[in-house]
Amino acid sequence: MVLLSSDGVNESERPWLLGTELLDRDPQDILGVAVDARYWVSTLNLTRLYRPWLAERVAEVDAEVQEQIDVALRAALDL
């Protein structure tokens, strides 16, 4: 999973966060973003994540990938 909610939401005590699952293949969509050589995200697959389901932080995406995801989210949500 990749968390997509804002830092303010992530750092709050809210039980629900926003995110998307990691895909093991290119979604073949302009709103898909390569996270690394193995994984992709689709900004059309947003979901709510219950905080207790998240056991540990495995990795962080770099600033360039974060920006690509931000751009794709803005396009997907017409922001």
N, C-alpha and C positions, 0 to 999 in steps of 0.2 A: 504494500500500500504506500501511496505517496500522500502525505497530508497537504491539503490545498487551502485550508482555512488560514485566516490571518494570524500573525503572532499573538495579537491581543486575545483572540479566541483560544488559540492553542495554550496560552499561558494562564488562562482563566480556569475556574473550577467547573466550567460547563461540561456536562457529561457527553455531549455530542459534538463531533468535529466533522469537517468536510474533507473528502479525499477521493482518490481513484485507485483502482488496482493496477499493478504492474502487468503488462502484457508481454508474452514471450515471442511476439511477432509484430511486425509492422501492421497497424490497423488499415493501411492503405487509404488514409484520409488526411486531408490538409490540416485537420485539427489534432493529428497525432504528433507526438514529440518523442524523439529518441532520448532515453535517459542515459544509456551507455551502449556498448556494442551488443548487449544481450536483451535489454528491456526497453519497452515503449510505454507511454501512457496515451490514452485518448481523453481529451478534455470533454468529450460528450458522455463519458461514463462516470459522472459525479455520483457520489453516494455519501450517506451519513455514516460516521464511524463512532461506535460507542467506546468512549475512552478506556474503560476496563478491558476491552478486547485487545488493546495495544500493549503488548508485553514489554518490548524494548525497542530502542532506536537501533537500526541495523546500519544505516549509512545516511549521508546527506547528499543531495544533488548539488552540483556546483552552480555558481552564479549565472553562467551562460545558459545552462539548462533551465534554471528557475525563470530566467527572462523569457525563454522560448515558451515555457508552460504558461506564464503570465499573458503573453501575447495571444496564444491559442485560446486561453480562457476568455479573454476580452472579446475575441472574435466569436467564440461559441455563444457567449451570453450577451453579445451586442452592447458591450460597455464602453 
